[in-house]
């Protein structure tokens, strides 16, 4: 069984909290806080790329 190391939650207004996690096999995870048994998973490099793209403003249209 994979052990996921979850980071502290990133929260917006209200109860909109997300958690990021990683495992020893190089995978990354994103989940809604409190629902860590249901997650989206990809490589750590994919997570790095997504974070860089968000920081570069490529998701600003979602705000």
C-alpha positions in Angstrom: 0.0 0.0 0.0 1.3 3.5 -0.9 1.9 5.8 2.0 1.1 9.4 1.0 2.8 12.2 2.9 0.2 15.0 3.0 1.1 18.7 3.3 -0.9 21.1 5.4 -4.1 22.2 3.6 -4.3 25.2 1.3 -7.6 27.0 2.1 -9.6 29.7 0.5 -12.7 31.3 1.8 -15.0 29.0 3.7 -14.2 25.3 3.5 -12.4 25.3 0.2 -9.3 23.4 1.2 -7.0 21.3 -0.9 -4.0 19.2 0.1 -0.9 18.2 -1.8 0.9 15.0 -1.1 3.8 12.9 -2.3 5.1 9.4 -1.9 8.5 7.6 -2.1 7.8 6.4 -5.6 7.8 9.9 -7.1 4.1 10.4 -7.3 2.2 13.5 -6.4 -1.4 13.8 -5.1 -4.1 16.5 -4.9 -7.2 16.0 -2.7 -9.9 18.0 -1.0 -9.1 18.3 2.6 -10.9 15.6 4.6 -11.3 13.4 1.5 -7.8 12.2 1.1 -9.0 8.7 0.1 -10.2 10.3 -3.1 -7.4 12.0 -5.0 -5.9 12.9 -8.4 -2.4 11.5 -8.9 0.4 12.1 -11.4 4.2 12.4 -11.3 6.0 15.0 -9.1 7.3 16.6 -12.3 3.7 17.0 -13.5 2.8 18.7 -10.2 5.9 21.0 -10.5 4.8 21.9 -14.0 1.3 22.7 -13.0 2.4 24.9 -10.1 4.8 26.8 -12.4 2.1 27.3 -15.0 -0.3 28.6 -12.3 2.3 30.9 -10.9 2.9 32.2 -14.5 -0.7 33.2 -14.7 -2.0 30.6 -17.1 -4.9 29.8 -14.8 -5.9 33.4 -14.0 -9.0 33.1 -16.1 -10.4 30.7 -13.4 -10.2 33.4 -10.7 
